[in-house]
């Protein structure tokens, strides 16, 4: 089963959250942890009130990545 098929039954915001978090992870592992964390922070700010579950996922990403920020 590919990633697209496994996401097919998820709500659109959950699908987008998955795509964005995967992209941010790739950005961080490519040596751009600062940029990944800035973008994740922006996502947190946008989602905090409207989608607490998505906000939490970006928040967890930030806490995990902070050790890589210079």
MOPAC internal coordinates of N, CA, C and O (Angstrom, degrees):
PM7 1SCF
backbone

  N    0.0000 0     0.00 0     0.00 0    0    0    0
  C    1.4612 1     0.00 0     0.00 0    1    0    0
  C    1.5302 1   107.96 1     0.00 0    2    1    0
  O    1.2310 1   120.09 1   -49.91 1    3    2    1
  N    1.3283 1   117.43 1   130.09 1    3    2    1
  C    1.4559 1   120.27 1   179.27 1    5    3    2
  C    1.5281 1   110.76 1   -85.86 1    6    5    3
  O    1.2310 1   120.97 1    -9.26 1    7    6    5
  N    1.3312 1   115.76 1   170.74 1    7    6    5
  C    1.4662 1   120.72 1  -176.96 1    9    7    6
  C    1.5221 1   111.76 1   -61.87 1   10    9    7
  O    1.2310 1   120.47 1   141.49 1   11   10    9
  N    1.3141 1   116.71 1   -38.51 1   11   10    9
  C    1.4650 1   119.93 1  -179.49 1   13   11   10
  C    1.5270 1   110.89 1   -63.09 1   14   13   11
  O    1.2310 1   120.11 1   136.42 1   15   14   13
  N    1.3177 1   117.39 1   -43.58 1   15   14   13
  C    1.4607 1   121.08 1   179.66 1   17   15   14
  C    1.5201 1   111.23 1   -65.56 1   18   17   15
  O    1.2310 1   120.12 1   142.36 1   19   18   17
  N    1.3225 1   117.38 1   -37.64 1   19   18   17
  C    1.4619 1   119.76 1  -179.11 1   21   19   18
  C    1.5222 1   111.85 1   -70.77 1   22   21   19
  O    1.2310 1   119.46 1   157.49 1   23   22   21
  N    1.3320 1   118.64 1   -22.51 1   23   22   21
  C    1.4673 1   122.30 1   178.92 1   25   23   22
  C    1.5268 1   112.52 1   -92.40 1   26   25   23
  O    1.2310 1   119.83 1   172.36 1   27   26   25
  N    1.3111 1   117.94 1    -7.64 1   27   26   25
  C    1.4584 1   121.84 1  -171.14 1   29   27   26
  C    1.5196 1   113.81 1   -56.21 1   30   29   27
  O    1.2310 1   119.31 1   144.09 1   31   30   29
  N    1.3214 1   118.93 1   -35.91 1   31   30   29
  C    1.4570 1   121.19 1  -177.35 1   33   31   30
  C    1.5108 1   114.32 1   -88.82 1   34   33   31
  O    1.2310 1   119.68 1   179.62 1   35   34   33
  N    1.3230 1   118.23 1    -0.38 1   35   34   33
  C    1.4622 1   121.68 1  -177.52 1   37   35   34
  C    1.5267 1   111.30 1   -85.86 1   38   37   35
  O    1.2310 1   120.23 1   -29.20 1   39   38   37
  N    1.3420 1   117.16 1   150.80 1   39   38   37
  C    1.4729 1   119.64 1   174.00 1   41   39   38
  C    1.5271 1   110.58 1   -59.61 1   42   41   39
  O    1.2310 1   120.64 1   -27.68 1   43   42   41
  N    1.3164 1   116.38 1   152.32 1   43   42   41
  C    1.4634 1   121.39 1  -176.24 1   45   43   42
  C    1.5279 1   112.98 1   -55.12 1   46   45   43
  O    1.2310 1   119.34 1   136.95 1   47   46   45
  N    1.3230 1   118.86 1   -43.05 1   47   46   45
  C    1.4713 1   119.94 1  -179.10 1   49   47   46
  C    1.5212 1   110.62 1   -63.58 1   50   49   47
  O    1.2310 1   120.32 1   144.80 1   51   50   49
  N    1.3223 1   116.99 1   -35.20 1   51   50   49
  C    1.4622 1   120.44 1   177.71 1   53   51   50
  C    1.5233 1   109.96 1   -67.80 1   54   53   51
  O    1.2310 1   120.41 1   139.55 1   55   54   53
  N    1.3228 1   116.82 1   -40.45 1   55   54   53
  C    1.4620 1   120.70 1   177.10 1   57   55   54
  C    1.5277 1   110.75 1   -61.95 1   58   57   55
  O    1.2310 1   120.70 1   134.48 1   59   58   57
  N    1.3209 1   116.26 1   -45.52 1   59   58   57
  C    1.4619 1   120.23 1   179.77 1   61   59   58
  C    1.5260 1   111.44 1   -65.60 1   62   61   59
  O    1.2310 1   120.62 1   141.90 1   63   62   61
  N    1.3085 1   116.42 1   -38.10 1   63   62   61
  C    1.4650 1   120.49 1   176.99 1   65   63   62
  C    1.5257 1   109.92 1   -60.23 1   66   65   63
  O    1.2310 1   120.42 1   136.00 1   67   66   65
  N    1.3313 1   116.80 1   -44.00 1   67   66   65
  C    1.4681 1   121.22 1   178.20 1   69   67   66
  C    1.5330 1   111.33 1   -59.53 1   70   69   67
  O    1.2310 1   120.96 1   133.27 1   71   70   69
  N    1.3216 1   115.76 1   -46.73 1   71   70   69
  C    1.4619 1   120.52 1  -179.11 1   73   71   70
  C    1.5336 1   110.27 1   -62.77 1   74   73   71
  O    1.2310 1   120.80 1   133.25 1   75   74   73
  N    1.3113 1   116.08 1   -46.75 1   75   74   73
  C    1.4672 1   119.28 1  -178.25 1   77   75   74
  C    1.5181 1   112.07 1   -65.81 1   78   77   75
  O    1.2310 1   119.64 1   137.50 1   79   78   77
  N    1.3123 1   118.30 1   -42.50 1   79   78   77
  C    1.4637 1   120.21 1   179.06 1   81   79   78
  C    1.5226 1   111.71 1   -65.01 1   82   81   79
  O    1.2310 1   120.29 1   141.08 1   83   82   81
  N    1.3163 1   117.05 1   -38.92 1   83   82   81
  C    1.4648 1   120.21 1   176.20 1   85   83   82
  C    1.5177 1   110.34 1   -62.64 1   86   85   83
  O    1.2310 1   120.51 1   137.63 1   87   86   85
  N    1.3185 1   116.63 1   -42.37 1   87   86   85
  C    1.4647 1   121.31 1   178.98 1   89   87   86
  C    1.5228 1   110.99 1   -64.30 1   90   89   87
  O    1.2310 1   120.36 1   137.13 1   91   90   89
  N    1.3124 1   116.92 1   -42.87 1   91   90   89
  C    1.4655 1   120.49 1   179.49 1   93   91   90
  C    1.5215 1   111.09 1   -65.88 1   94   93   91
  O    1.2310 1   120.12 1   142.52 1   95   94   93
  N    1.3120 1   117.38 1   -37.48 1   95   94   93
  C    1.4637 1   121.69 1   176.59 1   97   95   94
  C    1.5231 1   110.30 1   -61.18 1   98   97   95
  O    1.2310 1   120.70 1   134.96 1   99   98   97
  N    1.3372 1   116.27 1   -45.04 1   99   98   97
  C    1.4660 1   121.01 1   178.88 1  101   99   98
  C    1.5250 1   110.86 1   -63.82 1  102  101   99
  O    1.2310 1   120.50 1   138.44 1  103  102  101
  N    1.3151 1   116.66 1   -41.56 1  103  102  101
  C    1.4609 1   121.19 1   177.74 1  105  103  102
  C    1.5290 1   110.55 1   -60.50 1  106  105  103
  O    1.2310 1   120.51 1   135.43 1  107  106  105
  N    1.3191 1   116.62 1   -44.57 1  107  106  105
  C    1.4625 1   121.01 1  -179.91 1  109  107  106
  C    1.5253 1   111.34 1   -64.54 1  110  109  107
  O    1.2310 1   120.16 1   136.95 1  111  110  109
  N    1.3208 1   117.29 1   -43.05 1  111  110  109
  C    1.4647 1   119.36 1  -179.10 1  113  111  110
  C    1.5242 1   112.28 1   -72.08 1  114  113  111
  O    1.2310 1   120.33 1   164.88 1  115  114  113
  N    1.3303 1   116.98 1   -15.12 1  115  114  113
  C    1.4639 1   121.14 1   175.71 1  117  115  114
  C    1.5275 1   111.09 1   -88.00 1  118  117  115
  O    1.2310 1   120.62 1  -168.58 1  119  118  117
  N    1.3274 1   116.42 1    11.42 1  119  118  117
  C    1.4583 1   120.08 1   177.05 1  121  119  118
  C    1.5160 1   114.41 1    91.42 1  122  121  119
  O    1.2310 1   119.83 1  -168.19 1  123  122  121
  N    1.3038 1   117.94 1    11.81 1  123  122  121
  C    1.4612 1   122.37 1  -178.21 1  125  123  122
  C    1.5314 1   111.31 1  -115.58 1  126  125  123
  O    1.2310 1   120.85 1  -132.41 1  127  126  125
  N    1.3373 1   115.98 1    47.59 1  127  126  125
  C    1.4635 1   120.35 1  -178.15 1  129  127  126
  C    1.5283 1   111.38 1   -62.04 1  130  129  127
  O    1.2310 1   119.94 1   142.10 1  131  130  129
  N    1.3313 1   117.72 1   -37.90 1  131  130  129
  C    1.4706 1   120.14 1   178.75 1  133  131  130
  C    1.5316 1   110.80 1   -58.49 1  134  133  131
  O    1.2310 1   120.67 1   131.33 1  135  134  133
  N    1.3163 1   116.33 1   -48.67 1  135  134  133
  C    1.4672 1   120.56 1  -179.57 1  137  135  134
  C    1.5305 1   110.68 1   -64.69 1  138  137  135
  O    1.2310 1   120.37 1   138.61 1  139  138  137
  N    1.3234 1   116.89 1   -41.39 1  139  138  137
  C    1.4683 1   120.55 1   179.22 1  141  139  138
  C    1.5248 1   110.64 1   -61.23 1  142  141  139
  O    1.2310 1   120.35 1   138.43 1  143  142  141
  N    1.3227 1   116.93 1   -41.57 1  143  142  141
  C    1.4661 1   120.41 1  -179.63 1  145  143  142
  C    1.5259 1   111.72 1   -70.30 1  146  145  143
  O    1.2310 1   120.13 1   142.33 1  147  146  145
  N    1.3208 1   117.36 1   -37.67 1  147  146  145
  C    1.4709 1   119.39 1   176.22 1  149  147  146
  C    1.5250 1   110.71 1   -60.95 1  150  149  147
  O    1.2310 1   120.68 1   135.14 1  151  150  149
  N    1.3265 1   116.31 1   -44.86 1  151  150  149
  C    1.4631 1   120.36 1   179.64 1  153  151  150
  C    1.5303 1   111.66 1   -67.03 1  154  153  151
  O    1.2310 1   120.18 1   139.45 1  155  154  153
  N    1.3106 1   117.26 1   -40.55 1  155  154  153
  C    1.4668 1   120.61 1   177.38 1  157  155  154
  C    1.5229 1   110.04 1   -63.74 1  158  157  155
  O    1.2310 1   120.21 1   142.89 1  159  158  157
  N    1.3270 1   117.20 1   -37.11 1  159  158  157
  C    1.4622 1   121.03 1   176.74 1  161  159  158
  C    1.5194 1   111.66 1   -63.17 1  162  161  159
  O    1.2310 1   120.54 1   139.94 1  163  162  161
  N    1.3147 1   116.57 1   -40.06 1  163  162  161
  C    1.4651 1   120.13 1   176.71 1  165  163  162
  C    1.5208 1   110.69 1   -63.84 1  166  165  163
  O    1.2310 1   120.53 1   138.50 1  167  166  165
  N    1.3291 1   116.60 1   -41.50 1  167  166  165
  C    1.4625 1   120.27 1   177.87 1  169  167  166
  C    1.5252 1   110.03 1   -62.80 1  170  169  167
  O    1.2310 1   120.24 1   138.03 1  171  170  169
  N    1.3264 1   117.15 1   -41.97 1  171  170  169
  C    1.4759 1   120.95 1   177.92 1  173  171  170
  C    1.5274 1   110.60 1   -57.91 1  174  173  171
  O    1.2310 1   120.90 1   133.94 1  175  174  173
  N    1.3172 1   115.88 1   -46.06 1  175  174  173
  C    1.4626 1   119.91 1  -178.46 1  177  175  174
  C    1.5278 1   111.29 1   -62.05 1  178  177  175
  O    1.2310 1   120.57 1   140.88 1  179  178  177
  N    1.3299 1   116.51 1   -39.12 1  179  178  177
  C    1.4695 1   120.44 1  -179.31 1  181  179  178
  C    1.5288 1   112.37 1   -71.79 1  182  181  179
  O    1.2310 1   120.20 1   146.95 1  183  182  181
  N    1.3121 1   117.21 1   -33.05 1  183  182  181
  C    1.4651 1   120.85 1  -171.27 1  185  183  182
  C    1.5247 1   114.85 1   -97.68 1  186  185  183
  O    1.2310 1   120.08 1   167.49 1  187  186  185
  N    1.3109 1   117.45 1   -12.51 1  187  186  185
  C    1.4710 1   120.54 1  -171.96 1  189  187  186
  C    1.5312 1   113.30 1   -51.51 1  190  189  187
  O    1.2310 1   119.88 1   132.88 1  191  190  189
  N    1.3024 1   117.83 1   -47.12 1  191  190  189
  C    1.4615 1   121.56 1  -178.23 1  193  191  190
  C    1.5304 1   113.20 1   -87.45 1  194  193  191
  O    1.2310 1   120.50 1   144.32 1  195  194  193
  N    1.3178 1   116.65 1   -35.68 1  195  194  193
  C    1.4622 1   119.55 1  -172.23 1  197  195  194
  C    1.5310 1   114.52 1   -85.87 1  198  197  195
  O    1.2310 1   120.05 1   150.61 1  199  198  197
  N    1.3384 1   117.51 1   -29.39 1  199  198  197
  C    1.4662 1   119.91 1  -177.87 1  201  199  198
  C    1.5267 1   109.95 1  -148.57 1  202  201  199
  O    1.2310 1   120.46 1   -96.89 1  203  202  201
  N    1.3273 1   116.74 1    83.11 1  203  202  201
  C    1.4644 1   120.53 1  -176.99 1  205  203  202
  C    1.5318 1   114.14 1   -57.68 1  206  205  203
  O    1.2310 1   119.44 1   147.91 1  207  206  205
  N    1.3213 1   118.66 1   -32.09 1  207  206  205
  C    1.4636 1   120.49 1   179.57 1  209  207  206
  C    1.5267 1   111.00 1   -67.88 1  210  209  207
  O    1.2310 1   120.33 1   135.21 1  211  210  209
  N    1.3225 1   116.98 1   -44.79 1  211  210  209
  C    1.4669 1   120.45 1   177.48 1  213  211  210
  C    1.5280 1   109.67 1   -66.77 1  214  213  211
  O    1.2310 1   120.05 1   138.79 1  215  214  213
  N    1.3294 1   117.52 1   -41.21 1  215  214  213
  C    1.4651 1   121.49 1   176.86 1  217  215  214
  C    1.5263 1   110.02 1   -55.17 1  218  217  215
  O    1.2310 1   120.43 1   135.31 1  219  218  217
  N    1.3164 1   116.79 1   -44.69 1  219  218  217
  C    1.4668 1   121.24 1  -178.41 1  221  219  218
  C    1.5227 1   111.55 1   -61.09 1  222  221  219
  O    1.2310 1   120.05 1   140.91 1  223  222  221
  N    1.3040 1   117.50 1   -39.09 1  223  222  221
  C    1.4688 1   120.64 1  -179.87 1  225  223  222
  C    1.5213 1   111.45 1   -65.44 1  226  225  223
  O    1.2310 1   120.22 1   139.58 1  227  226  225
  N    1.3405 1   117.18 1   -40.42 1  227  226  225
  C    1.4592 1   119.48 1   176.89 1  229  227  226
  C    1.5285 1   110.79 1   -70.28 1  230  229  227
  O    1.2310 1   120.48 1   144.35 1  231  230  229
  N    1.3028 1   116.68 1   -35.65 1  231  230  229
  C    1.4571 1   121.22 1   178.24 1  233  231  230
  C    1.5361 1   110.47 1   -63.27 1  234  233  231
  O    1.2310 1   120.51 1   136.98 1  235  234  233
  N    1.3124 1   116.63 1   -43.02 1  235  234  233
  C    1.4696 1   120.85 1   176.70 1  237  235  234
  C    1.5260 1   109.83 1   -61.48 1  238  237  235
  O    1.2310 1   120.45 1   136.83 1  239  238  237
  N    1.3258 1   116.74 1   -43.17 1  239  238  237
  C    1.4677 1   120.33 1   177.02 1  241  239  238
  C    1.5247 1   110.31 1   -56.93 1  242  241  239
  O    1.2310 1   120.33 1   133.54 1  243  242  241
  N    1.3228 1   116.98 1   -46.46 1  243  242  241
  C    1.4653 1   120.78 1  -179.72 1  245  243  242
  C    1.5254 1   111.54 1   -60.03 1  246  245  243
  O    1.2310 1   120.11 1   134.65 1  247  246  245
  N    1.3045 1   117.39 1   -45.35 1  247  246  245
  C    1.4629 1   120.81 1  -179.88 1  249  247  246
  C    1.5266 1   111.64 1   -64.01 1  250  249  247
  O    1.2310 1   120.58 1   145.00 1  251  250  249
  N    1.3081 1   116.49 1   -35.00 1  251  250  249
  C    1.4617 1   120.42 1   178.81 1  253  251  250
  C    1.5265 1   111.88 1   -72.75 1  254  253  251
  O    1.2310 1   120.26 1   145.88 1  255  254  253
  N    1.3288 1   117.12 1   -34.12 1  255  254  253
  C    1.4658 1   121.76 1  -174.88 1  257  255  254
  C    1.5239 1   114.08 1   -87.90 1  258  257  255
  O    1.2310 1   119.77 1   163.31 1  259  258  257
  N    1.3127 1   118.05 1   -16.69 1  259  258  257
  C    1.4654 1   120.45 1  -172.07 1  261  259  258
  C    1.5268 1   112.24 1   -56.51 1  262  261  259
  O    1.2310 1   119.70 1   149.69 1  263  262  261
  N    1.3061 1   118.18 1   -30.31 1  263  262  261
  C    1.4675 1   120.58 1  -179.72 1  265  263  262
  C    1.5207 1   112.75 1   -68.21 1  266  265  263
  O    1.2310 1   120.19 1   164.53 1  267  266  265
  N    1.3376 1   117.25 1   -15.47 1  267  266  265
  C    1.4666 1   121.70 1   179.92 1  269  267  266
  C    1.5314 1   113.68 1   -97.64 1  270  269  267
  O    1.2310 1   120.60 1   176.09 1  271  270  269
  N    1.3113 1   116.45 1    -3.91 1  271  270  269
  C    1.4740 1   121.19 1  -177.97 1  273  271  270
  C    1.5183 1   108.90 1   -83.97 1  274  273  271
  O    1.2310 1   121.33 1   -44.58 1  275  274  273
  N    1.3233 1   115.05 1   135.42 1  275  274  273
  C    1.4672 1   118.82 1  -179.56 1  277  275  274
  C    1.5164 1   111.79 1   -91.54 1  278  277  275
  O    1.2310 1   120.10 1   180.00 1  279  278  277

